[in-house]
Amino acid sequence: MPEHNDHRFVSKFTRNTMALVLAGGRGTRLKELTDWRAKPAVPFGGKFRIIDFPLSNCINSGIRKISVVTQYKSHSLIRHIQKGWSWLRGFGEFVELMPASQQSKSWYVGTADAVCQNLNIIRSHHPEYILILAGDHIYKMDYGPMIAEHVDKKADMTVGCLEVSLDMAKSFGVMSIDSNEQIVRFAEKPAQPEPTPSDPEKALASMGIYVFNAEFLYEQLRKDSKLPNSSHDFGNDIIPSLIEKHRIFAYRFRDVQKCKKDYWRDVGTLDAFWEANMDLVSVEPQLNLYDKEWPIWTYQEQLAPAKFVFNDEDRRGMAVDSMVSGGCLISGAKIKDSLLFSNVKVNSFAFLEEAVVLPNVNIGRNCRIKKVVIDKGVHIPANTEIGYNREEDAKRFYVSEGGVVLVTPEMLDQHVHDAS
């Protein structure tokens, strides 16, 4: 087995691996935030998109053959990848797009079907191993050790996993393993998840990260495609069908940051999305975006630096415990505990607190805004108050169970979305 140099593991295994990033999901639990874009295309962290995290993990892990499988409202996702990831072309390295093209006379009907419909393209690249990733999670992971362990154990398939609470496990595939970490049982989104032997409050959940021997995957997908009652999904169908006769192993998630607690987030609900962004503005965030050894790559516009103007006692442009991206103009307004994406303008006497503001938003004078997610392109009229009266907010906007208010252009009769 090749030596593990620092935290990066680049070897013949990663060089002979092709990654497939499944990025076709809508993400309905994010409500109107995904009305115009697929979940992996949702902006995150001030300048990134969710898709940038698995793609960056691939690049940093030494995996340079990457295909992104798209379907639902994919225009902005495709445009982002073309602008930000097209540099990786040539000498057998690429990030290519696999839009749903109805090669089997239907749209993708499951995660396995999404891969199966593209087998002719995948085979043309002659990979030895195939890494399948979900395109809608926030985390840092070196995939090299996982692939190496897969090879070392002579596995047919390896499933990335982590321990989660029993309540959270209801939304994931849950597995049980033996002393050698071979999977002996697997249930997709069980109503009563099986707890781990070491902790009755936790279950071992699938991260939607799979390593396959390429020829083994081709064979299993062909078999599954012929089953009339299959939903053609890795969690529902493929994994349960393989456990008894094949070597299917679990691989426990390891965060490259070596944090006290491994960082992995499914930002699939508005509350989870808001909380993950809010974590970034804390003094010691769990996710380190300033990590030079494991950079998160993305496309970004060429923008002027953020600017803060006016210094009067009642009209001071300032931001505290916040992140403010390029192109922002804070004009005599106060920003506290908030994250502003690119090209946000906040006008005089406005006050923002615990706000996640996506790009190209304009917030008028004298606004008071708290605990919100404001979608791209919104213009908040002067003197608007949001986040202080839940009943009034619910008449105009979506309010989550956790009290986060989502504001989109359509909610304010501003039909300005450019599908991005």
KOLLUM-514374 format. One record per residue (C-alpha): y, x, z; residue number from 1. Coordinates in nm, 4 decimals. Layout:
BEGIN
[site [Y, X, Z], NUM]
...
***
This chain:
BEGIN
[site [0.0000, 0.0000, 0.0000], 1]
[site [0.3436, 0.1437, -0.0923], 2]
[site [0.5668, 0.2682, 0.1847], 3]
[site [0.8170, 0.0279, 0.3334], 4]
[site [1.1543, 0.1984, 0.2930], 5]
[site [1.4102, 0.0604, 0.5435], 6]
[site [1.3924, -0.3209, 0.5135], 7]
[site [1.3498, -0.3272, 0.1358], 8]
[site [1.0055, -0.3310, -0.0140], 9]
[site [1.0161, -0.2558, -0.3864], 10]
[site [0.6841, -0.1678, -0.5440], 11]
[site [0.4618, -0.2306, -0.8418], 12]
[site [0.3862, -0.5659, -0.6798], 13]
[site [0.7446, -0.6896, -0.7008], 14]
[site [0.7868, -0.5378, -1.0469], 15]
[site [0.4822, -0.7303, -1.1659], 16]
[site [0.6001, -1.0560, -1.0066], 17]
[site [0.7812, -1.3409, -1.1780], 18]
[site [0.9831, -1.5773, -0.9589], 19]
[site [1.0209, -1.9463, -1.0348], 20]
[site [1.3061, -2.1131, -0.8475], 21]
[site [1.2591, -2.4908, -0.8343], 22]
[site [1.6147, -2.6243, -0.8524], 23]
[site [1.5800, -2.9710, -0.9969], 24]
[site [1.6163, -3.1821, -0.6833], 25]
[site [1.9010, -3.4205, -0.6151], 26]
[site [1.9136, -3.3952, -0.2376], 27]
[site [1.9791, -3.7635, -0.1629], 28]
[site [2.0345, -3.6997, 0.2088], 29]
[site [2.3591, -3.5214, 0.1202], 30]
[site [2.4868, -3.8605, 0.0056], 31]
[site [2.7791, -3.8590, -0.2406], 32]
[site [2.8003, -3.4792, -0.2254], 33]
[site [2.5175, -3.4733, -0.4817], 34]
[site [2.6373, -3.7619, -0.6999], 35]
[site [2.7625, -3.5105, -0.9559], 36]
[site [2.5474, -3.2044, -0.8963], 37]
[site [2.1958, -3.0994, -0.7983], 38]
[site [2.1528, -2.9883, -0.4379], 39]
[site [2.1076, -2.6180, -0.5281], 40]
[site [2.4496, -2.6292, -0.6996], 41]
[site [2.6319, -2.7526, -0.3871], 42]
[site [2.8972, -2.4988, -0.2766], 43]
[site [2.8276, -2.3160, 0.0491], 44]
[site [2.9935, -2.0530, 0.2636], 45]
[site [3.3375, -2.0409, 0.1015], 46]
[site [3.2464, -1.8844, -0.2327], 47]
[site [2.8730, -1.9311, -0.2934], 48]
[site [2.6343, -2.1991, -0.4156], 49]
[site [2.3083, -2.2725, -0.2345], 50]
[site [2.1092, -2.1381, -0.5311], 51]
[site [2.2688, -1.7936, -0.4810], 52]
[site [2.0586, -1.7279, -0.1698], 53]
[site [1.7069, -1.7382, -0.3207], 54]
[site [1.8361, -1.5650, -0.6348], 55]
[site [1.9951, -1.2867, -0.4290], 56]
[site [1.6761, -1.2530, -0.2249], 57]
[site [1.4868, -1.1950, -0.5492], 58]
[site [1.7298, -0.9304, -0.6745], 59]
[site [1.7427, -0.7525, -0.3390], 60]
[site [1.3623, -0.7609, -0.3170], 61]
[site [1.3236, -0.5917, -0.6550], 62]
[site [1.2081, -0.9020, -0.8410], 63]
[site [1.3924, -0.9023, -1.1730], 64]
[site [1.2053, -1.1659, -1.3733], 65]
[site [1.3411, -1.4988, -1.2533], 66]
[site [1.3301, -1.8463, -1.4044], 67]
[site [1.5297, -2.1381, -1.2631], 68]
[site [1.3684, -2.4775, -1.3195], 69]
[site [1.6325, -2.7512, -1.3468], 70]
[site [1.6356, -3.1268, -1.3956], 71]
[site [1.8719, -3.3593, -1.2033], 72]
[site [2.2400, -3.3385, -1.3129], 73]
[site [2.2028, -2.9716, -1.3892], 74]
[site [2.5241, -2.9040, -1.5849], 75]
[site [2.7171, -2.7329, -1.3056], 76]
[site [2.4077, -2.5418, -1.1924], 77]
[site [2.3410, -2.4162, -1.5452], 78]
[site [2.7055, -2.3216, -1.5923], 79]
[site [2.7092, -2.1325, -1.2613], 80]
[site [2.3973, -1.9338, -1.3507], 81]
[site [2.5258, -1.8550, -1.6990], 82]
[site [2.8554, -1.7269, -1.5590], 83]
[site [2.7245, -1.5469, -1.2521], 84]
[site [2.3753, -1.4282, -1.3389], 85]
[site [2.3772, -1.3561, -1.7123], 86]
[site [2.4294, -0.9839, -1.6430], 87]
[site [2.0578, -0.9555, -1.5703], 88]
[site [1.9335, -0.9455, -1.9284], 89]
[site [1.7513, -0.6684, -2.1073], 90]
[site [1.4715, -0.4173, -2.0400], 91]
[site [1.2401, -0.6961, -1.9246], 92]
[site [1.4809, -0.8236, -1.6583], 93]
[site [1.6303, -1.1726, -1.6691], 94]
[site [1.7453, -1.4862, -1.4968], 95]
[site [1.6538, -1.7605, -1.7412], 96]
[site [1.6847, -2.1373, -1.7296], 97]
[site [1.4008, -2.3851, -1.7675], 98]
[site [1.5600, -2.7292, -1.8083], 99]
[site [1.3293, -3.0294, -1.8189], 100]
[site [1.2457, -3.0540, -2.1899], 101]
[site [0.9717, -3.3175, -2.1732], 102]
[site [0.7069, -3.0859, -2.3116], 103]
[site [0.4444, -3.3316, -2.1861], 104]
[site [0.6454, -3.6382, -2.2950], 105]
[site [0.7816, -3.6932, -1.9435], 106]
[site [1.0336, -3.5517, -1.7000], 107]
[site [0.9036, -3.3333, -1.4174], 108]
[site [0.7131, -3.5617, -1.1818], 109]
[site [0.6369, -3.3104, -0.9064], 110]
[site [0.6820, -2.9457, -0.8128], 111]
[site [0.3479, -2.8463, -0.9648], 112]
[site [0.4218, -3.0401, -1.2820], 113]
[site [0.7568, -2.8611, -1.3137], 114]
[site [0.5682, -2.5311, -1.3289], 115]
[site [0.2836, -2.6658, -1.5410], 116]
[site [0.5170, -2.7883, -1.8149], 117]
[site [0.6486, -2.4340, -1.8542], 118]
[site [0.3197, -2.2436, -1.8518], 119]
[site [0.3582, -2.1285, -2.2124], 120]
[site [0.6915, -1.9631, -2.1261], 121]
[site [0.5603, -1.8155, -1.8008], 122]
[site [0.2499, -1.6691, -1.9658], 123]
[site [0.4622, -1.5008, -2.2336], 124]
[site [0.6091, -1.2727, -1.9639], 125]
[site [0.2609, -1.1553, -1.8506], 126]
[site [0.3205, -1.1581, -1.4726], 127]
[site [0.0439, -1.0482, -1.2376], 128]
[site [0.1836, -1.2506, -0.9465], 129]
[site [0.3998, -1.5605, -0.9417], 130]
[site [0.6448, -1.6345, -0.6596], 131]
[site [0.7515, -1.9977, -0.6352], 132]
[site [1.0672, -2.0732, -0.4384], 133]
[site [1.2680, -2.3765, -0.3361], 134]
[site [1.6225, -2.3463, -0.4679], 135]
[site [1.7929, -2.5365, -0.1875], 136]
[site [1.7555, -2.3342, 0.1342], 137]
[site [1.9879, -2.0852, 0.3048], 138]
[site [1.8168, -1.7679, 0.4297], 139]
[site [1.7674, -1.3955, 0.3702], 140]
[site [1.4165, -1.2731, 0.3029], 141]
[site [1.2538, -0.9666, 0.1524], 142]
[site [0.9718, -1.1118, -0.0571], 143]
[site [0.8093, -0.7697, -0.1072], 144]
[site [0.6114, -0.7580, 0.2200], 145]
[site [0.4871, -1.1112, 0.1596], 146]
[site [0.3544, -1.0196, -0.1855], 147]
[site [0.2026, -0.6975, -0.0474], 148]
[site [0.0250, -0.8872, 0.2311], 149]
[site [-0.0992, -1.1382, -0.0268], 150]
[site [-0.2560, -0.8509, -0.2225], 151]
[site [-0.3882, -0.6753, 0.0879], 152]
[site [-0.5704, -0.9886, 0.2054], 153]
[site [-0.7096, -1.0562, -0.1422], 154]
[site [-0.5555, -1.4017, -0.1225], 155]
[site [-0.5551, -1.6547, -0.4042], 156]
[site [-0.2394, -1.8154, -0.2662], 157]
[site [-0.0042, -1.7342, 0.0205], 158]
[site [0.2334, -1.9856, 0.1798], 159]
[site [0.5545, -1.8788, 0.3541], 160]
[site [0.5920, -2.0552, 0.6873], 161]
[site [0.7898, -2.0703, 1.0097], 162]
[site [0.7701, -2.2550, 1.3403], 163]
[site [0.9896, -2.5644, 1.3732], 164]
[site [1.0185, -2.8481, 1.6223], 165]
[site [0.7657, -3.1301, 1.5913], 166]
[site [1.0400, -3.3737, 1.4942], 167]
[site [1.1684, -3.1458, 1.2170], 168]
[site [0.8138, -3.0799, 1.0975], 169]
[site [0.7837, -3.4412, 0.9826], 170]
[site [0.9953, -3.3449, 0.6802], 171]
[site [0.7783, -3.0488, 0.5771], 172]
[site [0.4243, -2.9501, 0.4950], 173]
[site [0.2453, -2.8621, 0.8207], 174]
[site [-0.0477, -2.6220, 0.8412], 175]
[site [-0.3059, -2.4995, 1.0895], 176]
[site [-0.4414, -2.1456, 1.0635], 177]
[site [-0.7310, -1.9418, 1.2019], 178]
[site [-0.7126, -1.6038, 1.3775], 179]
[site [-0.6781, -1.4283, 1.0404], 180]
[site [-0.3907, -1.6632, 0.9398], 181]
[site [-0.6020, -1.8334, 0.6761], 182]
[site [-0.4956, -2.1949, 0.6347], 183]
[site [-0.7645, -2.4397, 0.7510], 184]
[site [-0.5654, -2.7652, 0.7418], 185]
[site [-0.2519, -2.8781, 0.5595], 186]
[site [-0.0636, -3.2102, 0.5702], 187]
[site [0.2496, -3.2917, 0.3733], 188]
[site [0.5222, -3.4619, 0.5827], 189]
[site [0.2844, -3.5923, 0.8522], 190]
[site [0.3954, -3.8706, 1.0855], 191]
[site [0.2366, -3.6768, 1.3744], 192]
[site [0.2514, -3.3024, 1.3011], 193]
[site [-0.0185, -3.0855, 1.4524], 194]
[site [0.1350, -2.8475, 1.7095], 195]
[site [0.0651, -2.4761, 1.7219], 196]
[site [-0.1831, -2.3530, 1.9883], 197]
[site [0.0834, -2.1259, 2.1408], 198]
[site [0.3578, -2.3888, 2.1690], 199]
[site [0.2852, -2.7646, 2.1911], 200]
[site [0.6475, -2.8401, 2.0982], 201]
[site [0.6325, -2.6513, 1.7659], 202]
[site [0.4473, -2.6839, 1.4373], 203]
[site [0.3881, -2.4328, 1.1589], 204]
[site [0.5824, -2.5600, 0.8573], 205]
[site [0.5796, -2.4593, 0.4936], 206]
[site [0.9051, -2.3131, 0.3601], 207]
[site [0.8225, -2.4071, 0.0019], 208]
[site [0.7627, -2.0375, -0.0738], 209]
[site [0.4322, -1.9615, -0.2490], 210]
[site [0.2727, -1.6470, -0.3921], 211]
[site [-0.0067, -1.6947, -0.6464], 212]
[site [-0.2250, -1.4680, -0.8494], 213]
[site [-0.1028, -1.5702, -1.1925], 214]
[site [-0.4373, -1.6528, -1.3540], 215]
[site [-0.5447, -1.8484, -1.0467], 216]
[site [-0.2255, -2.0569, -1.0638], 217]
[site [-0.2728, -2.1326, -1.4338], 218]
[site [-0.6266, -2.2535, -1.3690], 219]
[site [-0.5286, -2.4791, -1.0765], 220]
[site [-0.2346, -2.6332, -1.2610], 221]
[site [-0.4513, -2.7163, -1.5613], 222]
[site [-0.7045, -2.8864, -1.3332], 223]
[site [-0.4356, -3.0812, -1.1483], 224]
[site [-0.2668, -3.1965, -1.4704], 225]
[site [-0.5849, -3.3804, -1.5690], 226]
[site [-0.6137, -3.5765, -1.2430], 227]
[site [-0.4775, -3.9300, -1.2985], 228]
[site [-0.4157, -3.9995, -0.9285], 229]
[site [-0.2386, -3.6723, -0.8506], 230]
[site [0.1352, -3.6646, -0.7750], 231]
[site [0.1303, -3.3099, -0.9208], 232]
[site [0.2979, -3.1591, -0.6171], 233]
[site [0.2130, -2.8319, -0.4425], 234]
[site [0.2350, -2.9789, -0.0924], 235]
[site [0.0709, -3.3136, -0.1596], 236]
[site [-0.2009, -3.2056, -0.4003], 237]
[site [-0.2435, -2.8382, -0.4850], 238]
[site [-0.2599, -2.6797, -0.1370], 239]
[site [-0.4912, -2.9415, 0.0244], 240]
[site [-0.7307, -2.9160, -0.2716], 241]
[site [-0.7628, -2.5377, -0.2399], 242]
[site [-0.8186, -2.4840, 0.1324], 243]
[site [-1.1967, -2.5313, 0.1493], 244]
[site [-1.3022, -2.3166, -0.1474], 245]
[site [-1.0313, -2.0539, -0.1853], 246]
[site [-0.8480, -1.7875, 0.0140], 247]
[site [-0.5204, -1.9541, 0.1117], 248]
[site [-0.3173, -1.7680, 0.3754], 249]
[site [0.0004, -1.8254, 0.5748], 250]
[site [0.2774, -1.5657, 0.5881], 251]
[site [0.5245, -1.5898, 0.8740], 252]
[site [0.8898, -1.5681, 0.7724], 253]
[site [1.0716, -1.2448, 0.8560], 254]
[site [1.4510, -1.2339, 0.8369], 255]
[site [1.5873, -0.9119, 0.6862], 256]
[site [1.8730, -0.9110, 0.9394], 257]
[site [1.6268, -0.8699, 1.2267], 258]
[site [1.8177, -1.1309, 1.4261], 259]
[site [1.7092, -1.2499, 1.7681], 260]
[site [1.6067, -1.5667, 1.5877], 261]
[site [1.5123, -1.5780, 1.2212], 262]
[site [1.7743, -1.7621, 1.0166], 263]
[site [1.6521, -2.0283, 0.7736], 264]
[site [1.8299, -2.3543, 0.7067], 265]
[site [1.7440, -2.6616, 0.5054], 266]
[site [2.0978, -2.7950, 0.4614], 267]
[site [1.9585, -3.1218, 0.3341], 268]
[site [2.1686, -3.3589, 0.5436], 269]
[site [2.5450, -3.3802, 0.5748], 270]
[site [2.5248, -3.2870, 0.9432], 271]
[site [2.3066, -2.9814, 0.8679], 272]
[site [2.5374, -2.8765, 0.5838], 273]
[site [2.8475, -2.9051, 0.8029], 274]
[site [2.6821, -2.7253, 1.0950], 275]
[site [2.5630, -2.4343, 0.8778], 276]
[site [2.9127, -2.3856, 0.7362], 277]
[site [3.0671, -2.4149, 1.0820], 278]
[site [2.8335, -2.1432, 1.2088], 279]
[site [2.9931, -1.9022, 0.9622], 280]
[site [3.3359, -1.9267, 1.1284], 281]
[site [3.2015, -1.8541, 1.4769], 282]
[site [3.2693, -1.5152, 1.6371], 283]
[site [2.9061, -1.4044, 1.5929], 284]
[site [2.7516, -1.6236, 1.3209], 285]
[site [2.3760, -1.6382, 1.2904], 286]
[site [2.4059, -1.5714, 0.9168], 287]
[site [2.5816, -1.2441, 0.8347], 288]
[site [2.7657, -1.2711, 0.5034], 289]
[site [2.9173, -0.9270, 0.5570], 290]
[site [2.5817, -0.7491, 0.5322], 291]
[site [2.6310, -0.4733, 0.2730], 292]
[site [2.2618, -0.3877, 0.2737], 293]
[site [2.1580, -0.7385, 0.1676], 294]
[site [2.4477, -0.8791, -0.0378], 295]
[site [2.4603, -1.2375, -0.1588], 296]
[site [2.5540, -1.2291, -0.5253], 297]
[site [2.7487, -1.5051, -0.6996], 298]
[site [2.9981, -1.5902, -0.9692], 299]
[site [3.3575, -1.6099, -0.8545], 300]
[site [3.6842, -1.6664, -1.0330], 301]
[site [3.9544, -1.4022, -1.0470], 302]
[site [4.1980, -1.5421, -0.7898], 303]
[site [4.5068, -1.4308, -0.6039], 304]
[site [4.4603, -1.3483, -0.2344], 305]
[site [4.4939, -1.6268, 0.0215], 306]
[site [4.8560, -1.6744, 0.1244], 307]
[site [5.0151, -1.8053, 0.4466], 308]
[site [5.3826, -1.9018, 0.4385], 309]
[site [5.6525, -2.0203, 0.6843], 310]
[site [5.6851, -1.9068, 1.0435], 311]
[site [5.8953, -2.1724, 1.2130], 312]
[site [5.7847, -2.3010, 1.5529], 313]
[site [5.6760, -2.6402, 1.4162], 314]
[site [5.5956, -2.5201, 1.0649], 315]
[site [5.3832, -2.2072, 1.0774], 316]
[site [5.1238, -2.1247, 0.8130], 317]
[site [4.8266, -1.9978, 1.0093], 318]
[site [4.4500, -2.0031, 1.0456], 319]
[site [4.2474, -1.9146, 1.3571], 320]
[site [3.8697, -1.8846, 1.3942], 321]
[site [3.8445, -1.9755, 1.0270], 322]
[site [3.7429, -1.8441, 0.6849], 323]
[site [3.9946, -1.8823, 0.4016], 324]
[site [3.8892, -1.7978, 0.0450], 325]
[site [4.0830, -1.6570, -0.2474], 326]
[site [4.3515, -1.8662, -0.4146], 327]
[site [4.4266, -2.0676, -0.0996], 328]
[site [4.7841, -2.1448, 0.0025], 329]
[site [4.8497, -2.2429, 0.3627], 330]
[site [5.2095, -2.3646, 0.3538], 331]
[site [5.3393, -2.4300, 0.7033], 332]
[site [5.0068, -2.5825, 0.8134], 333]
[site [4.7644, -2.4967, 1.0939], 334]
[site [4.3948, -2.4374, 1.0292], 335]
[site [4.1512, -2.4119, 1.3213], 336]
[site [3.7727, -2.3640, 1.3259], 337]
[site [3.7487, -2.4403, 0.9551], 338]
[site [3.6126, -2.3038, 0.6282], 339]
[site [3.8244, -2.3286, 0.3143], 340]
[site [3.6734, -2.2626, -0.0279], 341]
[site [3.8745, -2.1303, -0.3228], 342]
[site [4.2055, -2.2765, -0.4419], 343]
[site [4.2715, -2.5053, -0.1465], 344]
[site [4.6336, -2.5928, -0.0718], 345]
[site [4.7325, -2.7271, 0.2688], 346]
[site [5.0917, -2.8473, 0.2879], 347]
[site [5.3452, -2.8330, 0.5704], 348]
[site [5.2839, -2.9889, 0.9126], 349]
[site [4.9169, -3.0612, 0.8316], 350]
[site [4.6486, -2.9799, 1.0898], 351]
[site [4.2830, -2.9138, 1.0033], 352]
[site [4.0102, -2.8661, 1.2618], 353]
[site [3.6344, -2.8259, 1.2086], 354]
[site [3.6862, -2.8892, 0.8378], 355]
[site [3.4704, -2.7747, 0.5468], 356]
[site [3.6943, -2.7974, 0.2411], 357]
[site [3.5393, -2.7374, -0.1014], 358]
[site [3.7348, -2.5837, -0.3935], 359]
[site [4.0497, -2.7195, -0.5576], 360]
[site [4.1485, -2.9556, -0.2774], 361]
[site [4.5117, -3.0430, -0.2048], 362]
[site [4.5975, -3.1708, 0.1431], 363]
[site [4.9353, -3.3417, 0.1770], 364]
[site [5.2011, -3.3041, 0.4422], 365]
[site [5.1525, -3.4315, 0.7962], 366]
[site [4.7782, -3.4884, 0.7569], 367]
[site [4.5537, -3.4715, 1.0636], 368]
[site [4.1942, -3.3981, 0.9667], 369]
[site [3.8960, -3.3209, 1.1889], 370]
[site [3.5187, -3.2763, 1.1474], 371]
[site [3.5050, -3.3408, 0.7751], 372]
[site [3.3476, -3.2239, 0.4534], 373]
[site [3.5982, -3.2683, 0.1696], 374]
[site [3.4454, -3.2542, -0.1774], 375]
[site [3.5807, -3.0540, -0.4681], 376]
[site [3.8995, -3.1748, -0.6354], 377]
[site [4.0112, -3.4242, -0.3700], 378]
[site [4.3811, -3.4874, -0.3151], 379]
[site [4.4469, -3.6065, 0.0389], 380]
[site [4.7723, -3.8087, 0.0414], 381]
[site [5.0466, -3.7187, 0.2888], 382]
[site [5.0218, -3.8634, 0.6428], 383]
[site [4.6468, -3.9235, 0.6159], 384]
[site [4.4395, -3.9161, 0.9344], 385]
[site [4.0643, -3.8535, 0.9162], 386]
[site [3.8155, -3.7833, 1.1931], 387]
[site [3.9975, -3.9490, 1.4825], 388]
[site [3.8847, -4.3121, 1.4465], 389]
[site [3.5239, -4.3580, 1.3410], 390]
[site [3.5557, -4.7277, 1.2622], 391]
[site [3.8563, -4.6759, 1.0368], 392]
[site [3.6939, -4.3762, 0.8690], 393]
[site [3.3802, -4.5773, 0.7930], 394]
[site [3.5866, -4.8312, 0.5977], 395]
[site [3.6861, -4.5686, 0.3417], 396]
[site [3.4419, -4.2795, 0.3704], 397]
[site [3.0830, -4.1935, 0.4606], 398]
[site [3.0359, -4.1072, 0.8296], 399]
[site [2.7120, -3.9320, 0.9281], 400]
[site [2.5043, -3.9913, 1.2388], 401]
[site [2.6614, -3.6808, 1.3882], 402]
[site [3.0116, -3.8058, 1.3184], 403]
[site [3.0878, -3.5849, 1.0165], 404]
[site [3.3137, -3.7580, 0.7641], 405]
[site [3.2452, -3.7002, 0.3944], 406]
[site [3.5430, -3.7459, 0.1601], 407]
[site [3.4931, -3.7468, -0.2173], 408]
[site [3.7431, -3.8178, -0.4972], 409]
[site [3.5829, -4.1513, -0.5788], 410]
[site [3.6303, -4.2725, -0.2215], 411]
[site [4.0046, -4.2322, -0.2756], 412]
[site [3.9923, -4.3819, -0.6278], 413]
[site [4.0447, -4.0368, -0.7762], 414]
[site [3.7998, -4.0123, -1.0648], 415]
[site [3.8524, -3.6453, -1.1286], 416]
[site [3.5032, -3.5004, -1.0989], 417]
[site [3.4108, -3.2496, -1.3652], 418]
[site [3.0426, -3.2566, -1.2700], 419]
[site [3.0769, -2.9304, -1.0793], 420]
***
